Amino acid sequence: MSLLGIRSRIDRGPFVGPSEASSRNLNAVVGSLQAARAGLQNGDLSGAHDAVRAALDQVPTSETGRALARKIRAAIERERTSAANQERVAVLVAEGRTLYRGRSYGDASERFREALDLDPLNEIAAEYLELTQERLAQDQARPAASTVRPPTDQQPLPVEPAVTAPQEVGIARVTLTFDSPMSAGAVVVTLNGESLAEVPFDFSTKGFLGRRRKGRGAVKRVILTPSGDHVVGVQLVGDKRQALGSASFRRELTPDSRWALRVSLPDPHGTPGFSLVKAGM
């Protein structure tokens, strides 16, 4: 084909530009990513987490957004797993649960919000915050009860309020141990069906030509949890997130008590075993 023929096939427009709505959406995504990056740099991990989620809600396939989300999650995980931070979050969640049971929904909401500021991935605080918001909305929508009483010559006798013993609030310490014959995977711990901690592990090493070599190692993590009567769940998952086994234990986790949560696996293809006993038993 001649040069003239090729030039005649070139599309010279007119070309349709992006719509105004599309441009606004793109600007919003860029703004969210910039806010997430600034939050990560300034230590505002909660704000960074919310901003990157807003960006990925609009563009889930963004590699930049996904990479930034991984960095933010890693920073949150480092901060949230520090002993001091875990203890503070556990105290706030325990106080919030006590206030929630006492129908002090406003104060409970503040505790759960503070817990989420320290640990944005704490599902227990998030679930209870949602419940407190629902209860507050219901209280506001409920009409005030009538206080009109029929006239009477006799003064009513004072009614003594019922006295209930407050439930002792405290922290229980659960130490997870697992001598893993597996190269990679995770141990997931739940409290009353809600995520409490996820402990990933990877003992593989880089071998010849970048190939990963299998390995084994010991997993240990101290998990702080509110005291009380709880169902503690544990699940072992493989490197492809496949469930390998699970168990649940109903225990009275008294304040300041220490517990040993053990995972055992004879070989990578075996059936895992689980136990939760009070330390020293």
Rosetta silent file (secondary structure, phi, psi, omega in degrees, C-alpha in Angstrom):
SEQUENCE: MSLLGIRSRIDRGPFVGPSEASSRNLNAVVGSLQAARAGLQNGDLSGAHDAVRAALDQVPTSETGRALARKIRAAIERERTSAANQERVAVLVAEGRTLYRGRSYGDASERFREALDLDPLNEIAAEYLELTQERLAQDQARPAASTVRPPTDQQPLPVEPAVTAPQEVGIARVTLTFDSPMSAGAVVVTLNGESLAEVPFDFSTKGFLGRRRKGRGAVKRVILTPSGDHVVGVQLVGDKRQALGSASFRRELTPDSRWALRVSLPDPHGTPGFSLVKAGM
SCORE:     score description
SCORE:     0.000 S_00000001
   1 L     0.000  139.800 -177.928    0.000    0.000    0.000 S_00000001
   2 L   -74.699  162.977  178.007    1.342    3.443   -0.848 S_00000001
   3 H   -60.398  -37.055  178.934    2.124    6.109    1.708 S_00000001
   4 H   -64.599  -37.291  178.911   -0.821    8.097    0.426 S_00000001
   5 H   -67.927  -38.261  179.031   -3.123    5.104    1.007 S_00000001
   6 H   -65.487  -43.824 -178.285   -1.874    4.658    4.559 S_00000001
   7 H   -64.140  -31.210 -179.097   -2.371    8.332    5.345 S_00000001
   8 H   -70.460  -20.489 -179.015   -5.913    8.181    3.996 S_00000001
   9 H   -89.190   -8.550 -178.883   -6.754    5.448    6.545 S_00000001
  10 L   -71.798  129.647 -179.888   -5.594    7.468    9.558 S_00000001
  11 L   -79.748  115.661 -178.347   -8.518    8.503   11.740 S_00000001
  12 L  -102.255   18.145  176.713   -8.305   12.278   12.212 S_00000001
  13 L    94.461 -166.514    4.820  -11.351   12.618   14.443 S_00000001
  14 L   -71.947  145.639 -178.071  -13.372   14.273   15.648 S_00000001
  15 L   -99.887  141.259 -179.698  -12.528   12.509   18.912 S_00000001
  16 L   -87.791  122.393  178.844  -14.943   12.349   21.838 S_00000001
  17 L   -78.701  168.934  178.841  -13.421   13.635   25.093 S_00000001
  18 L   -65.167  147.012 -179.844  -14.200   12.232   28.531 S_00000001
  19 L   -69.624  163.417  179.639  -17.554   13.222   29.981 S_00000001
  20 H   -63.270  -39.573  179.072  -17.805   15.758   32.803 S_00000001
  21 H   -64.404  -40.021  179.206  -18.948   13.030   35.213 S_00000001
  22 H   -64.622  -38.768  179.213  -15.996   10.830   34.236 S_00000001
  23 H   -66.254  -41.133  178.244  -13.579   13.692   34.840 S_00000001
  24 H   -63.078  -40.527  179.608  -15.089   14.388   38.262 S_00000001
  25 H   -63.779  -42.656  179.349  -14.807   10.705   39.175 S_00000001
  26 H   -63.369  -42.102  178.954  -11.156   10.606   38.088 S_00000001
  27 H   -64.170  -37.846  179.090  -10.381   13.721   40.110 S_00000001
  28 H   -65.094  -40.829  179.361  -12.098   12.203   43.163 S_00000001
  29 H   -64.155  -45.784  179.311  -10.044    9.005   42.840 S_00000001
  30 H   -61.935  -42.033  178.588   -6.789   10.951   42.495 S_00000001
  31 H   -63.061  -39.892  178.766   -7.733   13.085   45.486 S_00000001
  32 H   -65.005  -41.666  179.408   -8.512    9.992   47.579 S_00000001
  33 H   -65.643  -39.275  177.705   -5.172    8.396   46.676 S_00000001
  34 H   -65.235  -40.143  178.051   -3.313   11.597   47.552 S_00000001
  35 H   -65.425  -39.525  178.715   -5.147   11.782   50.890 S_00000001
  36 H   -64.265  -42.078 -179.735   -4.337    8.117   51.588 S_00000001
  37 H   -66.283  -40.378  178.488   -0.658    8.662   50.796 S_00000001
  38 H   -66.769  -40.125  178.202   -0.519   11.762   52.998 S_00000001
  39 H   -62.250  -39.974  178.356   -2.280    9.935   55.839 S_00000001
  40 H   -63.585  -42.776 -179.027    0.229    7.089   55.642 S_00000001
  41 H   -68.700  -34.663 -176.269    3.160    9.508   55.758 S_00000001
  42 H   -91.108   -0.369  178.853    1.671   11.519   58.647 S_00000001
  43 L    84.868    6.731  176.449    0.679    8.501   60.722 S_00000001
  44 L   -87.962   76.044 -173.053   -3.079    8.979   60.235 S_00000001
  45 H   -70.246  -33.463  178.306   -3.620    5.324   59.397 S_00000001
  46 H   -64.150  -46.404  177.642   -7.378    5.389   60.017 S_00000001
  47 H   -64.948  -39.484  178.588   -7.832    8.275   57.584 S_00000001
  48 H   -63.434  -40.273  179.407   -5.472    6.660   55.079 S_00000001
  49 H   -62.623  -44.477  179.830   -7.426    3.398   55.277 S_00000001
  50 H   -65.765  -39.956 -177.234  -10.748    5.180   54.614 S_00000001
  51 H   -67.389  -43.482 -178.950   -9.294    7.217   51.741 S_00000001
  52 H   -70.038  -31.000  175.033   -7.765    4.271   49.888 S_00000001
  53 H   -65.882  -39.510  177.809  -10.991    2.297   50.293 S_00000001
  54 H   -62.215  -39.348  179.010  -12.907    5.196   48.732 S_00000001
  55 H   -66.800  -44.976 -177.914  -10.507    5.173   45.777 S_00000001
  56 H   -71.844  -22.264  173.778  -10.726    1.394   45.295 S_00000001
  57 H   -64.440  -33.022  179.734  -14.522    1.526   45.498 S_00000001
  58 H   -85.379  -40.173 -177.879  -14.387    3.619   42.326 S_00000001
  59 L  -131.816   80.723 -175.454  -11.481    1.873   40.579 S_00000001
  60 L   -62.905  -22.893 -175.553  -11.045   -1.633   42.082 S_00000001
  61 L   -92.467    4.279 -177.844   -8.403   -2.615   39.491 S_00000001
  62 L   -64.526  116.820  178.556   -6.059    0.305   40.217 S_00000001
  63 H   -66.675  -37.549  177.708   -2.591   -1.146   40.776 S_00000001
  64 H   -62.292  -44.740  179.171   -1.489    2.080   42.454 S_00000001
  65 H   -63.614  -41.929 -179.326   -4.460    1.912   44.812 S_00000001
  66 H   -65.614  -42.548  179.619   -3.890   -1.762   45.602 S_00000001
  67 H   -63.357  -41.454  178.406   -0.191   -1.244   46.301 S_00000001
  68 H   -66.143  -38.625  178.325   -0.980    1.704   48.574 S_00000001
  69 H   -62.102  -39.774  178.601   -3.676   -0.324   50.340 S_00000001
  70 H   -63.870  -41.044  178.938   -1.144   -3.090   51.046 S_00000001
  71 H   -64.531  -41.604 -179.379    1.287   -0.583   52.569 S_00000001
  72 H   -65.847  -43.817  179.163   -1.438    0.936   54.726 S_00000001
  73 H   -62.723  -38.836  178.482   -2.634   -2.475   55.919 S_00000001
  74 H   -64.739  -41.087  178.681    0.957   -3.459   56.775 S_00000001
  75 H   -66.005  -40.864  178.010    1.420   -0.252   58.767 S_00000001
  76 H   -63.439  -42.233 -178.830   -1.890   -0.800   60.566 S_00000001
  77 H   -63.814  -39.572  178.114   -0.940   -4.401   61.339 S_00000001
  78 H   -63.974  -41.693 -177.634    2.400   -3.305   62.824 S_00000001
  79 H   -73.712  -41.956 -173.838    0.716   -0.714   64.997 S_00000001
  80 H   -72.117  -22.599 -177.940   -2.309   -2.758   66.000 S_00000001
  81 L   -92.111   -0.103  174.695   -0.259   -5.780   67.083 S_00000001
  82 L   -67.209  144.813 -173.753    1.931   -3.821   69.491 S_00000001
  83 H   -60.204  -44.410 -177.644    1.237   -4.956   73.043 S_00000001
  84 H   -64.156  -41.993 -179.170    0.380   -1.477   74.356 S_00000001
  85 H   -66.936  -42.382  178.970   -2.013   -0.764   71.491 S_00000001
  86 H   -60.505  -42.213 -177.988   -3.711   -4.152   71.813 S_00000001
  87 H   -66.259  -41.823  179.654   -4.228   -3.670   75.519 S_00000001
  88 H   -64.642  -43.118  179.413   -5.724   -0.191   75.076 S_00000001
  89 H   -63.244  -43.561 -179.690   -8.065   -1.389   72.313 S_00000001
  90 H   -61.984  -39.820  178.264   -9.186   -4.364   74.392 S_00000001
  91 H   -64.264  -44.739 -179.560   -9.942   -2.087   77.360 S_00000001
  92 H   -62.869  -42.024  179.426  -11.947    0.305   75.180 S_00000001
  93 H   -65.397  -41.908  179.376  -13.939   -2.533   73.617 S_00000001
  94 H   -63.686  -43.807  177.991  -14.655   -4.057   77.043 S_00000001
  95 H   -63.242  -41.833  179.953  -15.794   -0.701   78.434 S_00000001
  96 H   -63.044  -39.914  178.572  -17.920   -0.105   75.345 S_00000001
  97 H   -65.055  -39.643  178.202  -19.611   -3.489   75.661 S_00000001
  98 H   -64.537  -44.020  177.836  -20.416   -2.806   79.335 S_00000001
  99 H   -64.204  -36.964  179.216  -21.873    0.612   78.476 S_00000001
 100 H   -64.719  -43.307  178.680  -23.850   -0.934   75.626 S_00000001
 101 H   -65.739  -28.274  176.916  -25.374   -3.531   77.946 S_00000001
 102 L   -86.476    8.862  178.492  -26.244   -0.687   80.334 S_00000001
 103 L    65.420   19.515  173.657  -28.020    1.164   77.473 S_00000001
 104 L   -90.771   72.291 -169.622  -25.525    4.047   77.604 S_00000001
 105 H   -68.480  -33.825  179.461  -25.302    4.028   73.832 S_00000001
 106 H   -64.838  -48.597  178.297  -23.716    7.465   73.434 S_00000001
 107 H   -65.182  -37.712  178.134  -20.802    6.698   75.765 S_00000001
 108 H   -62.514  -41.126  179.912  -20.460    3.221   74.259 S_00000001
 109 H   -60.336  -39.769  179.154  -20.252    4.738   70.778 S_00000001
 110 H   -63.855  -40.171  179.334  -17.363    6.975   71.880 S_00000001
 111 H   -63.230  -45.199 -177.698  -15.429    3.980   73.232 S_00000001
 112 H   -67.231  -36.360  177.183  -15.860    1.993   70.025 S_00000001
 113 H   -64.516  -42.112  178.890  -14.850    4.972   67.881 S_00000001
 114 H   -64.708  -38.619  177.238  -11.691    5.453   69.934 S_00000001
 115 H   -62.611  -40.695 -179.619  -10.913    1.734   69.600 S_00000001
 116 H   -71.366  -27.930  174.243  -11.323    1.962   65.818 S_00000001
 117 H   -63.879  -36.915  179.021   -9.030    4.997   65.685 S_00000001
 118 H   -80.437  -33.114 -177.150   -6.327    2.813   67.239 S_00000001
 119 L  -140.714   85.634 -176.589   -7.235   -0.331   65.284 S_00000001
 120 L   -61.586  -15.778 -177.154   -9.310    0.356   62.134 S_00000001
 121 L   -97.881    7.054 -178.222   -9.492   -3.396   61.391 S_00000001
 122 L   -75.977  104.949 -174.627  -11.071   -4.373   64.721 S_00000001
 123 H   -71.720  -28.708  179.110  -14.312   -6.015   63.625 S_00000001
 124 H   -64.874  -47.472  178.665  -15.724   -6.327   67.149 S_00000001
 125 H   -63.296  -39.301 -179.493  -15.536   -2.563   67.695 S_00000001
 126 H   -65.279  -42.249 -179.666  -16.952   -1.934   64.216 S_00000001
 127 H   -65.696  -43.787 -179.691  -19.904   -4.283   64.749 S_00000001
 128 H   -69.140  -33.805  176.674  -20.737   -2.817   68.148 S_00000001
 129 H   -62.567  -41.585  177.673  -20.412    0.740   66.828 S_00000001
 130 H   -62.697  -40.805  178.510  -22.977   -0.090   64.164 S_00000001
 131 H   -64.958  -41.350  179.937  -25.295   -1.546   66.823 S_00000001
 132 H   -65.046  -37.850  178.102  -24.949    1.515   69.043 S_00000001
 133 H   -63.596  -38.878  177.799  -25.782    3.774   66.102 S_00000001
 134 H   -65.056  -42.851 -179.577  -28.916    1.741   65.425 S_00000001
 135 H   -65.776  -39.357  178.127  -29.980    1.937   69.090 S_00000001
 136 H   -63.676  -41.453  178.629  -29.384    5.701   69.190 S_00000001
 137 H   -64.810  -39.667  178.284  -31.471    6.162   66.049 S_00000001
 138 H   -65.642  -39.830  179.139  -34.275    4.043   67.518 S_00000001
 139 H   -64.582  -38.262  179.927  -34.234    6.057   70.760 S_00000001
 140 H   -70.146  -32.501 -178.405  -34.462    9.312   68.841 S_00000001
 141 H   -81.307  -20.226 -176.868  -37.345    8.027   66.714 S_00000001
 142 L   -76.129  127.673  179.816  -39.306    6.650   69.689 S_00000001
 143 L   -66.387  148.079 -179.193  -41.928    9.157   70.986 S_00000001
 144 L   -65.685  138.644 -179.277  -41.542   10.254   74.592 S_00000001
 145 L   -71.057  145.759 -179.824  -43.712    8.273   77.000 S_00000001
 146 L   -68.088  136.629  179.592  -46.590   10.134   78.627 S_00000001
 147 L  -109.894    9.638 -179.132  -45.892   11.293   82.168 S_00000001
 148 L   -75.458  128.113  179.827  -49.491   12.373   83.004 S_00000001
 149 L  -118.309  145.309  177.960  -50.780   10.592   86.124 S_00000001
 150 L   -64.913  146.634 -179.615  -54.352   10.601   87.451 S_00000001
 151 L   -65.124  145.661  179.060  -54.892   12.824   90.510 S_00000001
 152 L  -152.134  149.834  179.456  -54.766   11.092   93.869 S_00000001
 153 L   -81.424  -17.569 -176.646  -54.827   12.131   97.530 S_00000001
 154 L  -101.814  135.902  176.410  -52.147    9.640   98.456 S_00000001
 155 L   -77.381  131.906  179.779  -48.508   10.144   97.659 S_00000001
 156 L   -66.538  144.466  177.506  -47.013    7.107   95.899 S_00000001
 157 L   -70.376  139.722  178.815  -44.412    5.230   97.822 S_00000001
 158 L   -65.703  140.674 -179.639  -40.909    5.623   96.457 S_00000001
 159 L  -102.243  122.717  178.507  -39.691    2.664   94.470 S_00000001
 160 L   -73.123  129.110  178.846  -36.159    1.550   95.147 S_00000001
 161 L   -66.574  146.561  178.591  -34.263    0.999   91.902 S_00000001
 162 L   -67.970  134.765 -179.315  -33.075   -2.514   91.234 S_00000001
 163 L  -104.374  122.266  177.713  -29.408   -2.916   92.010 S_00000001
 164 L  -116.221  137.934  179.870  -27.423   -5.134   89.705 S_00000001
 165 L   -70.489  125.831  179.998  -23.858   -6.060   90.328 S_00000001
 166 L   -66.616  141.439  179.399  -21.681   -4.603   87.569 S_00000001
 167 L   -74.129  132.709 -178.572  -19.841   -7.160   85.502 S_00000001
 168 L   -67.055  127.801 -178.894  -16.129   -7.007   86.118 S_00000001
 169 L  -102.552  133.877  179.185  -14.344   -5.629   83.089 S_00000001
 170 L  -164.658 -168.264 -177.082  -10.823   -6.701   82.355 S_00000001
 171 E  -123.371  135.643  171.821   -8.431   -8.215   79.862 S_00000001
 172 E  -109.053  147.334 -177.416   -7.584  -11.854   79.246 S_00000001
 173 E  -112.005  122.243  179.502   -4.359  -12.874   77.518 S_00000001
 174 E  -114.354  121.283  179.680   -4.412  -15.687   74.957 S_00000001
 175 E  -102.900  115.187  178.590   -1.060  -16.985   73.679 S_00000001
 176 E   -89.653  129.679  175.759   -1.284  -18.712   70.305 S_00000001
 177 E  -132.718  143.724 -179.852    1.428  -21.272   69.480 S_00000001
 178 E  -156.171  114.562  173.697    1.849  -23.460   66.410 S_00000001
 179 E   -87.211   96.170 -166.492    4.887  -25.547   65.431 S_00000001
 180 E   -90.107  125.048  168.877    4.137  -25.478   61.717 S_00000001
 181 L   -84.743   -4.502 -179.950    5.291  -28.101   59.218 S_00000001
 182 L   -86.898  149.018  178.016    3.638  -25.920   56.555 S_00000001
 183 L   -74.858  -41.370 -174.420    5.592  -23.317   54.616 S_00000001
 184 E  -150.046  155.969  179.069    2.862  -20.682   54.552 S_00000001
 185 E   161.204 -154.259  179.840   -0.669  -20.055   55.724 S_00000001
 186 E  -159.987  152.304  171.703   -2.489  -18.281   58.535 S_00000001
 187 E  -111.980  123.583 -177.711   -4.211  -18.901   61.850 S_00000001
 188 E  -108.328  126.546 -179.719   -7.498  -17.014   62.213 S_00000001
 189 E  -115.354  133.289  179.800   -8.888  -16.409   65.712 S_00000001
 190 E  -122.701  158.825  176.063  -12.457  -15.209   66.321 S_00000001
 191 E  -128.456  113.058 -177.441  -14.407  -14.077   69.374 S_00000001
 192 L    55.904   39.151  176.782  -18.130  -14.863   69.345 S_00000001
 193 L    83.802   -2.064 -179.739  -17.991  -15.281   65.579 S_00000001
 194 E  -110.099  145.852 -175.632  -16.227  -11.955   64.955 S_00000001
 195 E   -61.392  129.406  177.381  -12.641  -11.612   63.789 S_00000001
 196 E  -109.167  -43.585  179.015  -10.209  -11.113   66.680 S_00000001
 197 E  -161.348  146.023  171.270   -6.825  -11.714   65.044 S_00000001
 198 E  -125.177  123.524 -174.570   -5.334  -13.173   61.888 S_00000001
 199 E  -114.193   96.872  178.308   -1.766  -14.433   62.171 S_00000001
 200 E   -80.079  155.520  175.556   -0.139  -15.077   58.764 S_00000001
 201 E  -147.090  150.490  178.948    3.143  -16.952   58.457 S_00000001
 202 E  -151.795  106.801 -178.667    5.585  -17.731   55.651 S_00000001
 203 L  -103.719    8.746  178.739    8.665  -19.850   56.317 S_00000001
 204 L   -73.734  156.464  179.097    9.584  -20.414   52.671 S_00000001
 205 E  -127.474  158.253 -179.600   12.928  -19.141   51.383 S_00000001
 206 E   -83.803  124.682 -178.429   14.129  -17.984   48.000 S_00000001
 207 L  -107.459 -152.911 -177.391   16.173  -20.641   46.238 S_00000001
 208 H   -63.294  133.686  179.546   17.905  -21.106   42.891 S_00000001
 209 H    60.797   27.528  175.867   16.483  -18.935   40.078 S_00000001
 210 H    79.420    3.845  179.606   14.105  -17.289   42.500 S_00000001
 211 L   -73.171  143.026 -178.652   12.129  -20.435   43.236 S_00000001
 212 E   -82.675  130.192  176.637   10.593  -20.652   46.677 S_00000001
 213 E   -97.837  140.933  179.724   11.848  -23.425   48.920 S_00000001
 214 L   -69.603  151.637  178.956    9.545  -25.004   51.460 S_00000001
 215 L  -149.825 -176.465  176.851   10.261  -24.481   55.129 S_00000001
 216 L  -147.532  163.051 -178.498    8.825  -24.838   58.589 S_00000001
 217 E  -175.828 -175.704 -177.117    8.868  -22.789   61.768 S_00000001
 218 E  -108.020  134.607  176.783    7.155  -21.729   64.977 S_00000001
 219 E  -107.390  131.437  175.987    4.241  -19.327   65.179 S_00000001
 220 E  -146.004  131.536  178.861    3.620  -17.411   68.401 S_00000001
 221 E  -149.308  133.183  174.313    1.334  -14.458   69.050 S_00000001
 222 E   -92.892  125.503 -177.675   -0.092  -12.948   72.234 S_00000001
 223 E  -117.982  125.576  177.576   -3.713  -11.866   71.723 S_00000001
 224 E   -97.080  136.547 -176.052   -5.493   -9.625   74.231 S_00000001
 225 E  -140.755  150.318  175.784   -9.265   -9.966   74.500 S_00000001
 226 E   -61.221  144.312  177.588  -12.040   -8.553   76.719 S_00000001
 227 L   -73.161  165.616  178.988  -12.871  -10.780   79.664 S_00000001
 228 E   133.660 -177.431  178.371  -16.227  -12.520   79.953 S_00000001
 229 E   -85.591  109.799 -173.175  -18.088  -15.604   78.780 S_00000001
 230 E  -132.342  160.775  169.047  -17.019  -15.993   75.151 S_00000001
 231 E  -106.494  114.318 -179.996  -16.801  -18.479   72.323 S_00000001
 232 E   -96.995  122.420  178.402  -13.232  -18.505   70.995 S_00000001
 233 E  -109.283  149.230  178.029  -12.886  -19.872   67.477 S_00000001
 234 E  -141.771  138.428 -179.590   -9.685  -20.862   65.676 S_00000001
 235 E  -138.740  137.788  174.683   -9.127  -21.881   62.061 S_00000001
 236 E  -103.443  126.798  179.275   -6.020  -22.976   60.176 S_00000001
 237 E  -121.937  152.120 -179.400   -5.878  -21.976   56.516 S_00000001
 238 L   -85.314 -175.185 -175.966   -3.347  -22.859   53.827 S_00000001
 239 L   -68.436  -16.879  176.194   -1.310  -20.643   51.553 S_00000001
 240 L  -105.580   21.601  178.263   -4.237  -20.433   49.089 S_00000001
 241 L    66.845   17.118  177.636   -6.680  -19.554   51.885 S_00000001
 242 L   -78.024  136.536 -179.281   -8.124  -23.080   51.855 S_00000001
 243 E   -73.606  127.612 -179.841   -9.605  -24.145   55.202 S_00000001
 244 E  -104.238  -20.677  179.504   -7.636  -27.016   56.751 S_00000001
 245 E   167.570  158.612 -179.365   -9.503  -27.333   60.044 S_00000001
 246 E  -155.931  165.157  177.312  -11.228  -25.364   62.780 S_00000001
 247 E  -158.373  161.461  176.166  -12.573  -25.592   66.325 S_00000001
 248 E  -138.645  148.674 -175.864  -14.441  -23.454   68.841 S_00000001
 249 E  -136.836  127.264  173.551  -14.304  -23.316   72.637 S_00000001
 250 E   -91.002  120.880 -176.212  -16.707  -21.703   75.086 S_00000001
 251 E  -138.533  149.344  170.867  -14.701  -20.333   77.988 S_00000001
 252 E   -91.799  100.029 -177.894  -15.134  -17.941   80.916 S_00000001
 253 E   -87.234   96.034 -177.311  -12.185  -15.624   80.319 S_00000001
 254 L   -74.781  155.382  179.254  -11.743  -14.015   83.713 S_00000001
 255 L   -56.541  137.328  177.760   -9.907  -10.679   84.057 S_00000001
 256 L    67.319   10.506  178.106   -6.100  -11.018   83.990 S_00000001
 257 L   -79.554  156.657 -179.329   -6.329  -14.721   83.169 S_00000001
 258 E  -122.026  135.472 -175.302   -3.830  -16.330   80.796 S_00000001
 259 E  -130.314  150.419  177.935   -4.721  -18.965   78.234 S_00000001
 260 E  -113.337  115.938  176.920   -2.790  -21.204   75.858 S_00000001
 261 E  -105.009  110.511 -174.005   -4.290  -21.673   72.394 S_00000001
 262 E  -112.629  137.423  172.842   -2.394  -24.456   70.662 S_00000001
 263 E  -115.397  130.849  179.399   -2.559  -25.638   67.050 S_00000001
 264 E  -125.620  143.973  179.628   -0.959  -28.971   66.212 S_00000001
 265 L  -149.263  115.260 -175.883   -0.338  -30.551   62.824 S_00000001
 266 L   -65.892  -37.369  178.722    1.656  -33.811   62.432 S_00000001
 267 L  -154.961  165.811 -175.250    2.542  -33.178   58.797 S_00000001
 268 L   -58.143  -23.008 -177.620    1.515  -30.757   56.014 S_00000001
 269 L  -105.494    8.251 -178.187   -1.138  -33.190   54.758 S_00000001
 270 L   -86.010 -172.887  178.539   -2.495  -34.214   58.163 S_00000001
 271 L  -102.484  125.338 -177.296   -5.511  -33.064   60.145 S_00000001
 272 L   -72.717  151.718  173.949   -4.882  -30.172   62.533 S_00000001
 273 E  -118.443  155.646 -176.216   -5.785  -30.325   66.216 S_00000001
 274 E  -138.405  147.410  174.679   -6.707  -27.438   68.498 S_00000001
 275 E  -150.339  149.344  175.448   -6.857  -26.836   72.240 S_00000001
 276 E  -136.231  108.636 -177.685   -7.550  -23.890   74.536 S_00000001
 277 E  -131.252  156.378  177.581   -6.571  -24.335   78.173 S_00000001
 278 E   -67.884  138.495 -177.675   -5.792  -22.052   81.054 S_00000001
 279 L   -58.651  135.748 -179.121   -2.063  -21.431   81.337 S_00000001
 280 L    95.791  -10.809  179.543   -0.416  -23.786   83.801 S_00000001
 281 L   -84.701    0.000    0.000   -2.973  -26.573   83.328 S_00000001
